[in-house]
Amino acid sequence: MATAATASATAATRFTRLAGAGLRRAARLPTAVRYQRRVVATTTTALLRPVELRPKEQGVPETLDYRVFLVDGGGRKVSPWHDVPLRAGDGVFHFVVEIPKESSAKMEVATDESFTPIKQDTKKGNLRYYPYNINWNYGLFPQTWEDPTFANTDVEGALGDNDPVDVVEIGERRANVGEVLKVKPLAALAMIDEGELDWKIVAISLDDPKASLVNDVDDVEKHFPGTLTAIRDWFRDYKIPDGKPANRFGLGNKPTSKEYALKVIQETNESWEKLVKRNIPAGELSLA
């Protein structure tokens, strides 16, 4: 994503990235954590070729220091949350894999670290694992954000969970941590986790053999019978073994149509744009 001109400007000043005709300036927040102040610019996103992106590991898996960064064709770090374009054209979206199917390590984008690498979540200093394997590829839609100040009147007035939108990819192939896939959304589940709205977008990779057969929520039930119920029940119950209550679901406890899922994606993309434009306080979120 960076160019020779960008590198030169970086060495000479505190500016770090091109954004249209301007530059994005690094800033020190009151929390003494240094973040890059990001400006939305389609020209910058257009320079990034998702097909060239690859994950780069740092450290040893299943340790506190382990990170999976995303790098471009030139080996430069990019953010899987902020730099990967959401849209791939023709109703297709980019999906970043955090947790491969049939695994249990709770991997997630580190939203408070520079370049937002993928790491294993922790609790009280210990690495977190699901109590059993997740049965689908799981990750996020880049350039989306569930605004914790926005009360969704469709879903009991629940506030967003301050994270990118989650994606459950139902294809047959086990993907890899940090892999960027092209997917088409099929449905959405409105999970309410300890009072916070935590959308789960159900999608399928374009590379899956059944991708051409599923285009909406009804097709999922036809070609992947029982999958939508299994996804809902998995996310409803996974905290119970740790002594926590089951999660709940809004919208009648049912998956939405594809049209509604697209609405969720659009709204959370708009929230992300407000975030990176600093129209909404970022707090400790990294915008680098």
N, C-alpha and C positions, 0 to 999 in steps of 0.2 A: 504494500500500500504506500510506503514511503518512496520518494524519488531522490535523485542526487541533490536537487535544489532544496528539498525538505531537510536532508541531512546537513547541508551547509548552513541553512537557517538555524537549525537546532544547535550546531556547534557555536554559532556566533551569538545567539540570544537564548532567552528562556522559552521562546516559542518552540512548539514541538510538532504541529501538524498543520497541513494546509486545510482550509475550509473555505471553498470558493475563492474570493479574492483576499480574504483575511487569514489570520492565523489564530490557532487555539493556544491560549496562554496557560502555563502551569500556575497553580495557585496554592497557597498554604491555608487550609481551613483552620478554624479556631481549635479543632481537636488535635492540631499539630500533625495531622495526617495529610500528606501531600497528594493531591489529586489533580488530574488534568481537567481543565474546564473545556468542555466539549460543545461544539456548535453543530447543529444538524446541517449537513451539506450533502446533497445527492451526488455531487461531483466526486467527493471523497469516497463514498460507498461504491460508486461505479468503478473506481480504480481497483477494487478488490475482486479477485476472481475466486469464488468459493471452491471451484474445482481444484485449485492449486493449494488449498489449505490442508494442513496436516497437523495432527497432534504431536507434541514433543514432550516427553516425560522428563521430570526433574525429581530425583530422589528415588526411594524404594517404595513400591506399592504397599498399602496398608501400614504406613507410618505417618506420623504427624506432619512431617516435612514434605510429603509427596505432593507434587503438583503436575497437572497436565496442561501445558500451554498450547495455544493454537498459533501456528506460524504460517506466513504466506510463502509464496514461491521463492522469495529471496531470503528466507530464514528469519524474517522480522516478526516479532511477537505482535499479535492482534488480539483484540478482545472478542471472545465468542458471544458475549452479550451485546456489545455496542457496535462492533465493526462488521460482523457478518450481516449482509442484507437480509431482511425478513422475507421479502418477496423475490421469487424466482421467475415470475411471469406466468400468464395463463392459468391463474388460480392455484399456482404451486408455491410452496413456502419452504424456506430452509429450516432445518431442524438440527440442533446440536445435541448429540448423545452424551448424557452424563452417566447413566447406569445401563449397561448392557443387559438384555434379557437373561434370565436364569442366573442372576448374581444377587448378592445381598449387601455388599458394601455401599453405604449411603453416600454416593458421590454427588457433588453439587458445585455450581459455579460460585466462586468466592467473590461475592458482590462488593466486598469491602477491601479488596486487594487490587493493586495496579495490574492491568490487563486481565482482570477477573478470570484467573485460571480455574480449572476444575480441581477440587480437592475432596478428601473424605471428611464429611461432617464430624463434629465432635460434640460431646456433652460432658461437662465437668472434667475436661482434659482427656477423655477417652474416645477412641474412634467409635463411630456409630455404625451399626449394622441393622438391617431389617431382620425381623424374627424368622423370616423365610424368604426364599428367592422371589424376586419380582419376575413375572412371566412375560413381560413385554419390554422392548427398548423404551427407555424413559429419559427425558431431557427437557429442553426448553426451546421456545421460539425466540430468536434474537430480536432485539429492538422492540421488546414489549416490556411492560411493567404494570403490576397490579398496585395501583395507587392506594396507600393506607389512609389517605384522607377522603377517599371517595366512597360514599355509601351507596351500594347498589340496591336500588328499590325493587328490582326483580327478585333479588335473593335476600329477603329479610333485612335489608339495609346493611348487610355485612360489608365491612371495610376490606380493601385489598391487603394482601399479605406481604407487600413490599419486595416482591421477587418477580423475575420474569415469568411468563405464562408457561405452565408445565404441559408437556406433550407425552402421550402414550401411543407409541407406534406399534401396530399390531401385526406387522409383517413376519414372515417365517425366519428371516436371517437374523442371527445374533450380530449386532453391530459392535463397534469398539468405542471406548471412552474418547471423546473429542472428535468423533467422526461427524461430518456435516452431510446430512441426507436431504434430498428433495422429497417432500411429502405433500399429500393433499389432505386437508381436514375433512372429517366425516361427521363429527358430533362433538358435543361438549358435556361435561358433568360439572355441576356447580357444588364442589365440595366445601363444606364449612368446617374449618379446623380450629378449634378453640376460639370460635367467634369470628375468625378471619376467612375471607373468601379466597379459595385456592383452586382456580379453574384447572380442569384436566381436559385438554383437547385431544380427542381420539383421532388418529391419523394413520395413513399407510404410506410406506415408501413407494415411490414410482417404480423402483426396481423389483418390487414384489410380483410374483406370477399372477396374483389375483387383483393387482391394482386397477386394472381396467374394468373389473367387475363391480367395484364398490365406489359409489359416488355420493352416497348420503346415508343417513342413519339406518334406514330400512335395509339397505344393501348389506350392512355389517351383520345384521341379524340373519340374513339369508345365507351369506357365504362364510361367516364366522359365527355360527350359532352359539349363543351363551356367552360370547366374549364381553359384551357391554355389561351384562350382569356381573361377570367375574371381575371386571375392572372396578366397578362400583364397590363390590363386596370386599375386594382386596384392600382398597384404600379406606374403606369404612373401618375395617377390623385390625389393621396392622399395628396399631398402638395398644391394643387390648392386652397382649402378653406382657407389656411393660407396666400394667396396672392403670392405664389411662382409659378414659371413656372412648367409645367408638366415635368416629367422625360422622357428621351428618351431611346430607345433600339437600340443596334447595331445588326449586323448579319441579316440585312433585316427586322428587327422588328418581327422576327419569332423565335419560340422555336427551339432549336437544337435537334439532335438525342441523344439517350442515350450514344452512343460512344463518342460524343463530350463532353457531361457532365462528363463522366469519365475522359476525358483528362483534363478538368478544375480542377477536384478534385485532380488528380495526380500532376498537376503543382503547385497548391496552397499548397498541402502537402509538396512538395519539397521546396517551399518558406518558409514554417513554419520551416522546418528542418534547413534551413540556418539561420533563425531568432534565434532559440533557441541555435544554435551552436555559435552564435555571429559573424557569417560571414557577417551579415547585422546589422547596429546599431539599437538597440531596442528603443531608445528614451525614452519615458515615459511609454512604454508598460511593464506590469508586466510579468515576466517569472516565477513567483512563483506559 
